[in-house]
Amino acid sequence: MMNKIAVLGTGNMGKAIIKGLLQNKVYPPSEIYATRRNLNQIQDLKSLGIHTSTDNRKVVSDSKWIIIAVKPHIASTLLEEIKSDITSNHVIISIVTGFSIASIRDIIGINASIYRAMPNTATSIQEGITCIAGERSNPEILGKVQEIFQQLGETILIEEKLMDAATVIGACGVAYALRFMRAMMQGAIEIGFDAETASNIVSQMVKGSATMLIENGLHPEQEIDKVTTPMGCTIAGLNEMEHRGFSAALIKGIKTSYHKIEK
């Protein structure tokens, strides 16, 4: 078993994790396993030297760190498949939306260490944010779980009851931010820019805005105040967006996504 890591279910998120680990040289390709029912869909990982397989049980037997990265409706079936191969030495890290630690333990039975993590797709470029929940009585194992994801960006320890909320803000939030950027680009094109220039301006503007908040530790409104001069174009635009329901629509969308997970 040694210290190898396996990612069971290598869709977009699973691939992002693996590519992030490779970019930061956390694990050599020879110590990473990836499984998927259709191996043709992960040929790109195989070309990087990753061990690819359709045999989840064999991969679990050969690894210590097991990342469950399948869709929620597949999770129970996968866990039933591998439960006889899981030992108390394994560490299970689930990134499955809405699937609790208690549900995982009910299926596998064995007293393995179980954690939940919710990264986002920016892990593939080492700019992700991963919320982690699970048993904290073993600092060594928890520290290793954090270490895996810290190589992929930032990590935050939270209570498990907040994992669904973390999914909406940290993971779904990527789509929300990108949809905002898309709308910005469309607006930029309408007022005169070509598509490529609009994309460059908006992308750097968003990156810079986020970096200011992180580096300066300020609330967004404090930075907004710096660019909203009296009777100026910025405040006029903001007020029009609010009249059209900008903030209300975003908050409603966040709550709708959250309640969808709860069902």
Backbone as numpy.savetxt, mean C-alpha at the origin, in Angstrom:
# Nx Ny Nz CAx CAy CAz Cx Cy Cz
14.10 -23.57 5.67 13.26 -22.36 5.67 14.13 -21.10 5.67
15.15 -21.09 6.51 16.08 -19.96 6.64 15.31 -18.66 6.81
15.67 -17.64 6.04 15.06 -16.33 6.23 14.39 -15.84 4.96
13.97 -16.76 4.11 13.40 -16.38 2.82 12.00 -15.79 2.98
11.63 -14.99 2.00 10.34 -14.32 2.05 9.51 -14.74 0.84
8.23 -14.97 1.07 7.33 -15.39 0.00 6.17 -14.43 -0.09
5.82 -14.08 -1.31 4.64 -13.25 -1.56 3.64 -14.13 -2.30
2.56 -14.45 -1.62 1.53 -15.32 -2.19 0.45 -14.44 -2.82
0.40 -14.44 -4.14 -0.53 -13.58 -4.86 0.17 -12.33 -5.33
0.71 -12.38 -6.51 1.52 -11.24 -6.97 0.79 -10.47 -8.06
-0.27 -9.78 -7.63 -0.93 -8.81 -8.50 -0.16 -7.50 -8.41
-0.85 -6.41 -8.61 -0.18 -5.10 -8.60 0.52 -4.80 -7.29
-0.16 -5.09 -6.16 0.42 -4.77 -4.87 1.56 -5.71 -4.53
1.38 -7.01 -4.79 2.43 -7.97 -4.52 3.69 -7.67 -5.32
3.50 -7.32 -6.58 4.64 -6.96 -7.43 5.32 -5.70 -6.92
4.53 -4.73 -6.48 5.10 -3.48 -5.97 6.00 -3.76 -4.77
5.56 -4.64 -3.89 6.37 -4.99 -2.71 7.67 -5.64 -3.12
7.59 -6.62 -4.01 8.79 -7.33 -4.45 9.77 -6.39 -5.14
9.27 -5.56 -6.02 10.16 -4.65 -6.75 10.79 -3.62 -5.80
10.04 -3.23 -4.78 10.60 -2.33 -3.79 11.71 -2.99 -2.99
11.52 -4.25 -2.61 12.55 -4.99 -1.88 13.81 -5.17 -2.73
13.61 -5.41 -4.00 14.75 -5.58 -4.90 15.51 -4.28 -5.11
14.77 -3.18 -5.30 15.42 -1.90 -5.56 16.30 -1.49 -4.40
15.86 -1.80 -3.19 16.62 -1.40 -2.01 17.54 -2.52 -1.52
17.57 -3.62 -2.27 18.46 -4.75 -1.97 18.24 -5.30 -0.57
16.97 -5.31 -0.12 16.64 -5.89 1.17 16.84 -7.40 1.13
16.39 -8.01 0.05 16.57 -9.44 -0.19 17.16 -9.62 -1.58
18.09 -10.56 -1.73 18.52 -10.90 -3.09 17.41 -11.67 -3.78
17.35 -11.64 -5.10 16.28 -12.36 -5.81 16.18 -13.83 -5.43
17.30 -14.44 -5.09 17.32 -15.87 -4.77 16.59 -16.20 -3.48
16.29 -15.18 -2.65 15.60 -15.42 -1.38 14.15 -14.93 -1.40
13.66 -14.63 -2.59 12.27 -14.17 -2.72 11.48 -15.15 -3.58
10.31 -15.54 -3.08 9.40 -16.40 -3.83 8.14 -15.61 -4.18
7.61 -15.87 -5.34 6.36 -15.23 -5.77 5.45 -16.30 -6.37
4.19 -16.30 -5.96 3.26 -17.28 -6.53 2.10 -16.58 -7.22
1.61 -17.25 -8.25 0.41 -16.80 -8.95 -0.10 -17.99 -9.76
-1.40 -18.06 -9.92 -1.96 -19.19 -10.65 -1.52 -19.20 -12.10
-1.39 -18.04 -12.70 -0.94 -17.93 -14.08 0.47 -17.35 -14.09
1.46 -18.20 -14.29 2.85 -17.77 -14.24 3.20 -16.78 -15.36
2.44 -16.82 -16.45 2.71 -15.88 -17.53 2.55 -14.43 -17.09
1.74 -14.22 -16.03 1.48 -12.87 -15.54 2.61 -12.33 -14.66
3.56 -13.20 -14.30 4.69 -12.73 -13.48 6.03 -13.10 -14.13
6.03 -13.16 -15.45 7.27 -13.41 -16.17 8.29 -12.30 -15.90
7.81 -11.09 -15.68 8.73 -9.98 -15.41 9.49 -10.20 -14.12
8.85 -10.84 -13.13 9.54 -11.14 -11.87 10.57 -12.25 -12.07
10.19 -13.26 -12.84 11.12 -14.36 -13.12 12.37 -13.84 -13.81
12.19 -12.89 -14.71 13.33 -12.33 -15.44 14.28 -11.57 -14.51
13.78 -11.18 -13.33 14.61 -10.49 -12.35 15.32 -11.45 -11.41
15.08 -12.74 -11.59 15.72 -13.75 -10.75 14.89 -14.24 -9.59
13.63 -13.78 -9.51 12.73 -14.22 -8.45 12.27 -15.65 -8.73
12.16 -16.45 -7.66 11.59 -17.79 -7.80 10.08 -17.66 -7.98
9.55 -18.09 -9.09 8.10 -18.02 -9.32 7.53 -19.43 -9.31
6.30 -19.54 -8.81 5.69 -20.86 -8.66 4.18 -20.75 -8.58
3.52 -21.87 -8.87 2.08 -21.97 -8.63 1.80 -22.78 -7.37
2.85 -23.30 -6.75 2.72 -24.20 -5.60 2.87 -23.42 -4.30
1.77 -22.94 -3.76 1.81 -22.15 -2.53 2.36 -22.95 -1.35
2.03 -24.21 -1.26 2.46 -25.03 -0.13 3.98 -25.20 -0.11
4.56 -25.46 -1.25 6.01 -25.63 -1.33 6.71 -24.33 -0.98
6.20 -23.24 -1.47 6.80 -21.94 -1.20 6.74 -21.62 0.28
5.63 -21.91 0.94 5.49 -21.67 2.38 6.48 -22.52 3.15
6.64 -23.77 2.76 7.57 -24.67 3.45 9.01 -24.18 3.36
9.34 -23.48 2.27 10.71 -23.03 2.05 10.99 -21.63 2.56
10.00 -20.98 3.15 10.15 -19.58 3.57 9.80 -19.40 5.03
10.25 -18.28 5.59 9.90 -17.91 6.97 8.86 -16.80 7.00
9.06 -15.79 6.14 8.19 -14.62 6.11 7.20 -14.79 4.97
5.92 -14.83 5.32 4.87 -15.10 4.33 3.96 -13.88 4.20
3.99 -13.26 3.05 3.10 -12.11 2.80 1.91 -12.59 1.98
0.73 -12.46 2.55 -0.51 -12.85 1.88 -1.03 -11.63 1.12
-1.01 -11.73 -0.21 -1.35 -10.55 -1.03 -2.41 -10.88 -2.08
-3.42 -11.64 -1.66 -4.48 -12.02 -2.59 -5.72 -11.16 -2.36
-6.68 -11.29 -3.25 -7.95 -10.58 -3.09 -8.71 -11.16 -1.89
-9.53 -10.32 -1.23 -10.23 -10.78 -0.03 -11.05 -12.05 -0.23
-11.69 -12.21 -1.39 -12.54 -13.38 -1.57 -11.75 -14.67 -1.79
-10.44 -14.55 -1.96 -9.58 -15.72 -2.15 -8.84 -16.10 -0.87
-8.78 -15.17 0.08 -7.93 -15.34 1.27 -8.23 -16.61 2.05
-9.50 -16.88 2.32 -9.85 -18.07 3.10 -9.40 -19.35 2.41
-9.63 -19.44 1.11 -9.24 -20.62 0.34 -7.73 -20.81 0.38
-6.98 -19.72 0.22 -5.52 -19.80 0.25 -5.03 -20.27 1.61
-5.57 -19.70 2.67 -5.14 -20.08 4.02 -5.47 -21.54 4.33
-6.62 -22.00 3.87 -6.96 -23.42 4.05 -5.95 -24.30 3.32
-5.50 -23.85 2.16 -4.55 -24.61 1.35 -3.20 -24.76 2.04
-2.73 -23.70 2.69 -1.37 -23.71 3.23 -1.30 -23.99 4.73
-2.43 -24.09 5.42 -2.40 -24.15 6.88 -1.59 -25.32 7.43
-1.59 -26.46 6.75 -0.85 -27.62 7.23 0.66 -27.45 7.08
1.08 -26.44 6.31 2.51 -26.20 6.10 3.04 -25.06 6.96
2.16 -24.41 7.69 2.56 -23.31 8.56 2.96 -23.83 9.93
4.09 -23.34 10.43 4.56 -23.73 11.76 4.61 -22.51 12.66
4.96 -22.73 13.91 5.06 -21.62 14.85 6.24 -20.71 14.55
7.14 -21.16 13.67 8.29 -20.33 13.28 7.97 -19.36 12.16
6.84 -19.55 11.51 6.47 -18.66 10.42 5.97 -17.31 10.95
6.15 -16.29 10.13 5.55 -14.98 10.38 4.64 -14.68 9.21
3.36 -14.53 9.49 2.36 -14.25 8.46 2.08 -12.77 8.44
2.22 -12.15 7.27 1.91 -10.73 7.11 0.84 -10.61 6.03
-0.35 -10.24 6.44 -1.47 -10.15 5.50 -1.69 -8.71 5.06
-1.79 -8.52 3.74 -2.18 -7.20 3.23 -3.58 -7.28 2.62
-4.34 -8.28 3.05 -5.69 -8.49 2.53 -6.66 -7.50 3.18
-7.36 -6.78 2.38 -8.31 -5.78 2.88 -9.45 -6.44 3.64
-9.73 -5.93 4.85 -10.89 -6.36 5.60 -10.82 -7.76 6.19
-9.64 -8.37 6.24 -9.50 -9.74 6.75 -8.71 -9.68 8.05
-9.37 -9.93 9.18 -8.78 -9.69 10.49 -7.76 -10.75 10.89
-6.94 -10.39 11.85 -5.97 -11.33 12.41 -6.69 -12.52 13.04
-7.80 -12.25 13.71 -8.57 -13.34 14.33 -9.08 -14.31 13.28
-9.51 -13.80 12.13 -10.00 -14.66 11.05 -8.88 -15.54 10.50
-7.69 -14.97 10.39 -6.54 -15.74 9.91 -6.20 -16.84 10.91
-6.16 -16.49 12.19 -5.79 -17.48 13.21 -6.84 -18.59 13.32
-8.09 -18.24 13.13 -9.15 -19.25 13.17 -8.95 -20.32 12.10
-8.40 -19.90 10.96 -8.20 -20.84 9.86 -6.92 -21.65 10.03
-5.80 -20.98 10.32 -4.53 -21.71 10.36 -4.32 -22.47 11.67
-4.97 -22.01 12.74 -4.89 -22.74 14.00 -3.57 -22.58 14.73
-2.46 -22.83 14.07 -1.14 -22.83 14.70 -0.81 -21.45 15.27
0.02 -21.43 16.31 0.36 -20.19 17.00 1.52 -19.46 16.29
1.35 -19.19 15.03 2.34 -18.42 14.28 2.13 -16.94 14.56
3.15 -16.13 14.32 3.02 -14.68 14.47 2.25 -14.14 13.27
1.25 -13.31 13.54 0.40 -12.78 12.47 0.34 -11.27 12.56
0.56 -10.63 11.43 0.48 -9.18 11.35 -0.36 -8.78 10.14
-0.92 -7.61 10.22 -1.58 -7.03 9.05 -0.80 -5.78 8.64
-0.66 -5.61 7.35 0.03 -4.43 6.83 -0.77 -3.88 5.66
-0.82 -2.57 5.55 -1.52 -1.97 4.43 -0.58 -0.96 3.75
0.15 -1.44 2.73 1.01 -0.55 1.97 0.23 0.06 0.81
0.90 0.88 0.02 0.28 1.34 -1.23 1.25 1.12 -2.39
0.79 1.35 -3.58 1.59 1.00 -4.75 2.87 1.82 -4.90
3.00 2.91 -4.15 4.23 3.70 -4.21 5.40 2.96 -3.55
5.13 1.80 -2.94 6.23 0.99 -2.41 7.19 0.58 -3.51
6.70 0.49 -4.74 7.54 0.05 -5.84 8.66 1.05 -6.16
8.52 2.29 -5.70 9.57 3.29 -5.89 10.09 3.78 -4.54
9.83 3.00 -3.49 10.32 3.29 -2.14 9.77 4.61 -1.58
8.55 4.95 -1.98 7.89 6.15 -1.48 6.52 5.82 -0.89
6.36 4.57 -0.45 5.06 4.15 0.07 4.84 4.56 1.51
3.62 4.35 1.97 3.29 4.47 3.40 2.58 3.18 3.77
3.08 2.51 4.80 2.52 1.23 5.22 2.08 1.31 6.67
0.81 1.04 6.93 0.30 0.95 8.29 0.37 -0.51 8.73
0.87 -0.75 9.94 1.11 -2.11 10.43 0.38 -2.30 11.75
-0.27 -3.45 11.88 -0.95 -3.79 13.13 -0.66 -5.25 13.47
-0.62 -5.54 14.77 -0.40 -6.92 15.17 0.21 -7.00 16.56
0.58 -8.20 16.96 1.13 -8.46 18.29 2.43 -7.68 18.50
2.52 -6.97 19.62 3.70 -6.16 19.89 4.55 -6.73 21.03
4.21 -7.92 21.51 4.93 -8.50 22.64 6.29 -9.04 22.24
6.51 -9.24 20.93 7.82 -9.71 20.47 8.45 -8.60 19.63
9.22 -7.71 20.28 9.80 -6.56 19.57 10.69 -6.97 18.39
11.35 -8.12 18.50 12.26 -8.54 17.44 11.50 -8.82 16.14
10.40 -9.57 16.26 9.62 -9.90 15.06 8.94 -8.64 14.52
8.35 -7.86 15.41 7.70 -6.62 14.97 8.70 -5.71 14.28
9.90 -5.65 14.84 10.93 -4.82 14.23 11.30 -5.28 12.84
11.31 -6.61 12.63 11.63 -7.15 11.31 10.52 -6.86 10.31
9.26 -6.97 10.77 8.13 -6.64 9.90 8.22 -5.18 9.48
8.50 -4.30 10.44 8.67 -2.89 10.11 9.84 -2.68 9.15
10.91 -3.40 9.39 12.11 -3.25 8.55 11.81 -3.57 7.09
11.01 -4.63 6.87 10.66 -5.02 5.50 10.00 -3.85 4.79
9.02 -3.24 5.46 8.25 -2.19 4.81 8.91 -0.82 4.88
9.82 -0.63 5.84 10.55 0.65 5.90 11.48 0.82 4.71
11.89 -0.29 4.13 12.71 -0.20 2.93 11.89 0.26 1.73
10.56 0.26 1.89 9.66 0.60 0.80 9.02 1.97 0.99
9.43 2.68 2.04 8.85 3.98 2.34 8.72 4.16 3.84
7.69 4.84 4.27 7.44 5.09 5.69 6.51 4.04 6.27
6.63 3.79 7.58 5.72 2.87 8.26 5.13 3.55 9.49
3.90 3.15 9.82 3.22 3.66 11.01 2.56 2.47 11.71
2.78 2.33 13.02 2.12 1.29 13.81 0.77 1.82 14.26
-0.28 1.04 14.01 -1.63 1.44 14.40 -2.34 0.26 15.07
-3.46 0.53 15.68 -4.31 -0.53 16.22 -5.05 -1.20 15.06
-5.31 -2.49 15.22 -5.94 -3.21 14.11 -7.30 -2.64 13.75
-8.01 -2.09 14.72 -9.35 -1.56 14.43 -9.31 -0.41 13.43
-8.13 0.15 13.20 -7.99 1.26 12.25 -7.49 0.81 10.87
-7.34 -0.51 10.67 -6.78 -0.98 9.41 -7.67 -0.67 8.21
-8.98 -0.76 8.38 -9.88 -0.43 7.26 -9.75 1.04 6.90
-9.66 1.89 7.92 -9.49 3.32 7.66 -8.14 3.58 7.00
-7.11 2.85 7.42 -5.79 2.99 6.82 -5.80 2.58 5.35
-6.60 1.58 5.04 -6.72 1.12 3.65 -7.28 2.24 2.78
-8.32 2.90 3.27 -8.97 3.95 2.49 -8.04 5.15 2.30
-7.38 5.59 3.37 -6.56 6.79 3.30 -5.21 6.52 2.63
-4.54 5.45 3.02 -3.19 5.20 2.52 -3.14 4.50 1.18
-4.05 3.56 0.95 -4.00 2.76 -0.29 -4.96 3.30 -1.35
-6.26 3.37 -1.00 -7.22 3.96 -1.95 -6.87 5.41 -2.23
-6.26 6.06 -1.25 -5.92 7.47 -1.39 -5.03 7.78 -2.58
-4.23 6.80 -3.01 -3.40 7.00 -4.20 -4.29 7.32 -5.40
-5.37 6.56 -5.54 -6.29 6.79 -6.65 -6.97 8.15 -6.53
-7.32 8.53 -5.31 -7.97 9.83 -5.12 -7.02 10.96 -5.52
-5.76 10.86 -5.08 -4.79 11.89 -5.41 -4.53 11.96 -6.92
-4.44 10.80 -7.54 -4.18 10.77 -8.98 -5.37 11.29 -9.79
-6.59 11.05 -9.29 -7.76 11.59 -9.98 -7.79 13.12 -9.87
-7.39 13.64 -8.70 -7.25 15.09 -8.54 -6.23 15.64 -9.53
-5.10 14.94 -9.65 -4.06 15.38 -10.58 -4.54 15.34 -12.02
-5.29 14.32 -12.35 -5.84 14.22 -13.70 -6.73 15.42 -14.01
-7.58 15.77 -13.04 -8.47 16.92 -13.24 -7.66 18.21 -13.39
-6.60 18.34 -12.60 -5.72 19.51 -12.72 -5.13 19.59 -14.12
-4.69 18.45 -14.63 -4.09 18.43 -15.97 -5.12 18.80 -17.05
-6.34 18.28 -16.87 -7.39 18.62 -17.83 -7.66 20.13 -17.83
-7.69 20.71 -16.63 -7.89 22.15 -16.53 -6.74 22.92 -17.15
-5.51 22.41 -16.94 -4.35 23.09 -17.50 -4.37 23.08 -19.03
-4.82 21.97 -19.59 -4.92 21.88 -21.06 -5.97 22.86 -21.58
-7.07 22.97 -20.83 -8.16 23.86 -21.28 -7.72 25.32 -21.28
-6.78 25.68 -20.40 -6.36 27.08 -20.37 -5.05 27.32 -21.13
-4.61 26.30 -21.92 -3.54 26.60 -22.85 -2.34 25.69 -22.93
-2.11 24.81 -21.93 -0.92 23.97 -21.96 -1.14 22.71 -22.79
-0.06 22.20 -23.39 -0.15 20.88 -24.02 -0.11 19.82 -22.93
-0.48 18.59 -23.27 -0.66 17.53 -22.27 0.63 17.23 -21.51
1.75 17.16 -22.22 3.01 16.82 -21.56 3.43 17.90 -20.57
3.33 19.15 -20.98 3.70 20.24 -20.09 2.77 20.30 -18.89
1.48 20.11 -19.12 0.51 20.10 -18.02 0.86 19.01 -17.01
1.21 17.82 -17.51 1.57 16.71 -16.63 2.80 17.04 -15.80
3.81 17.63 -16.43 5.04 17.97 -15.71 4.80 19.00 -14.62
4.02 20.04 -14.95 3.76 21.09 -13.96 2.96 20.55 -12.79
1.89 19.82 -13.08 1.02 19.31 -12.01 1.75 18.31 -11.13
2.50 17.40 -11.75 3.20 16.37 -10.98 4.20 16.98 -10.01
4.99 17.94 -10.49 5.98 18.57 -9.62 5.30 19.44 -8.56
4.20 20.10 -8.93 3.47 20.92 -7.97 2.96 20.07 -6.81
2.39 18.90 -7.12 1.87 18.01 -6.07 3.01 17.45 -5.22
4.08 17.04 -5.88 5.24 16.53 -5.14 5.80 17.60 -4.20
5.93 18.80 -4.71 6.45 19.89 -3.89 5.53 20.24 -2.73
4.22 20.23 -2.98 3.25 20.55 -1.93 3.32 19.54 -0.79
3.38 18.26 -1.15 3.47 17.21 -0.14 4.78 17.31 0.64
5.86 17.58 -0.07 7.17 17.69 0.58 7.20 18.85 1.56
6.56 19.97 1.22 6.50 21.10 2.14 5.83 20.72 3.45
4.72 19.99 3.36 4.01 19.59 4.58 4.88 18.66 5.42
5.55 17.72 4.76 6.38 16.75 5.48 7.58 17.44 6.11
8.26 18.27 5.33 9.49 18.91 5.82 9.21 19.98 6.87
8.14 20.74 6.68 7.85 21.85 7.59 6.94 21.47 8.75
6.29 20.31 8.64 5.40 19.87 9.71 4.22 20.79 9.93
3.70 21.37 8.85 2.60 22.32 8.96 1.27 21.72 8.53
0.19 22.34 8.97 -1.14 21.97 8.53 -1.34 22.54 7.12
-2.08 21.83 6.25 -2.30 22.35 4.89 -2.80 23.79 4.85
-3.68 24.15 5.78 -4.24 25.51 5.74 -3.17 26.58 5.93
-2.11 26.23 6.67 -1.03 27.20 6.86 -0.31 27.51 5.55
-0.15 26.48 4.71 0.47 26.69 3.41 -0.51 27.34 2.43
-1.79 26.99 2.56 -2.81 27.62 1.71 -2.85 29.13 1.95
-2.75 29.53 3.23 -2.80 30.95 3.57 -1.69 31.76 2.89
-0.57 31.09 2.62 0.56 31.80 2.01 0.31 32.19 0.56
-0.63 31.50 -0.08 -0.86 31.78 -1.51 -2.26 32.33 -1.80
-3.01 32.61 -0.74 -4.35 33.17 -0.95 -4.35 34.65 -0.54
-3.93 35.49 -1.45 -3.92 36.93 -1.18 -5.33 37.50 -1.33
-5.63 38.60 -0.62 -6.97 39.19 -0.70 -7.36 39.54 -2.13
-8.57 39.15 -2.50 -9.13 39.43 -3.83 -8.31 38.80 -4.96
-7.52 37.78 -4.62 -6.65 37.17 -5.62 -7.30 36.02 -6.37
-6.55 35.50 -7.34 -7.09 34.43 -8.18 -7.14 33.09 -7.45
-6.24 32.88 -6.48 -6.23 31.60 -5.77 -7.48 31.42 -4.92
-7.80 32.43 -4.12 -8.97 32.31 -3.26 -10.25 32.25 -4.09
-10.26 32.93 -5.22 -11.44 32.88 -6.09 -11.65 31.45 -6.60
-10.55 30.81 -7.00 -10.64 29.44 -7.48 -11.04 28.47 -6.39
-10.45 28.62 -5.21 -10.78 27.74 -4.08 -12.26 27.87 -3.70
-12.73 29.09 -3.63 -14.13 29.30 -3.24 -15.09 28.69 -4.27
-14.75 28.80 -5.54 -15.59 28.19 -6.57 -15.60 26.67 -6.43
-14.44 26.08 -6.15 -14.38 24.62 -5.96 -15.22 24.20 -4.77
-15.16 24.97 -3.69 -15.95 24.63 -2.50 -17.43 24.79 -2.77
-17.81 25.82 -3.54 -19.21 26.00 -3.92 -19.71 24.80 -4.72
-18.81 24.21 -5.49 -19.16 23.04 -6.30 -19.06 21.72 -5.53
-18.67 21.82 -4.25 -18.68 20.61 -3.41 -17.38 19.83 -3.39
-16.25 20.50 -3.66 -14.97 19.79 -3.74 -14.66 18.99 -2.47
-14.54 19.66 -1.33 -14.18 18.99 -0.08 -15.25 17.99 0.34
-16.52 18.40 0.20 -17.62 17.52 0.60 -17.63 16.24 -0.23
-17.35 16.35 -1.53 -17.34 15.18 -2.40 -16.20 14.24 -2.02
-15.04 14.80 -1.70 -13.90 13.98 -1.32 -14.17 13.24 -0.01
-14.68 13.95 0.97 -14.98 13.32 2.26 -16.05 12.24 2.10
-17.06 12.52 1.30 -18.11 11.53 1.04 -17.53 10.30 0.35
-16.63 10.51 -0.58 -16.00 9.39 -1.27 -15.19 8.53 -0.31
-14.45 9.16 0.59 -13.66 8.43 1.59 -14.57 7.58 2.47
-15.66 8.17 2.94 -16.59 7.44 3.81 -17.28 6.31 3.06
-17.59 6.51 1.78 -18.22 5.46 0.99 -17.27 4.28 0.82
-15.99 4.55 0.55 -15.01 3.48 0.42 -14.88 2.72 1.74
-14.87 3.45 2.85 -14.75 2.82 4.16 -15.91 1.89 4.46
-17.11 2.36 4.18 -18.29 1.53 4.45 -18.36 0.32 3.51
-17.79 0.45 2.33 -17.73 -0.68 1.40 -16.88 -1.81 2.00
-15.77 -1.46 2.65 -14.92 -2.47 3.29 -15.67 -3.13 4.44
-16.43 -2.36 5.19 -17.12 -2.86 6.38 -18.17 -3.92 6.03
-18.71 -3.87 4.81 -19.82 -4.78 4.45 -19.31 -6.22 4.34
